[in-house]
């Protein structure tokens, strides 16, 4: 949704982010060939009505994150891929 921030911050083996309404977190393992997320879960259980569709977007984001198996960094973009190399998500680095 255009006015809903979705974020991801990878630090010291923990992924933290905003899913639109709730926060989420996961443990991650990074190797040269893989990015694996474990114990992906929401932090909070809020139900947001605004903007319409935010909860559907949040559920879709979590489903996609659960499929992440690899990544690439190109410039300021973090691209996340599934097991077959299919694209799942793109995150853009925040301006410094």
Steps between C-alpha positions, in 0.01 A plus 500: 500500500642840410486660846596196709864460601639148483848476648774247567811537716754221511740518795693241698293202389161664557265643239266768634248689295167666456238307308256789461296460818710277725870446545658167406823325587698194405838348561711480187799306377710652224749300295660583165231293326194536721289721722278296729236642733391305804228557759330772293221654707301813567587710802154612603158402382340828400223511242516815290206626295682781327600515229271233358696188408788552742436169676489313167830663405651404835400136458643496146829647621538234770419224251767629261760539776440138600609396148831692496803282425754738345579864441699750295601854578517733202585856592241604757263211421462175693340240276354187661443176308326167551657154474483495120648849468166666435472859625294556815569844646714809454598729787671835445759633744390806695673823409795577723 
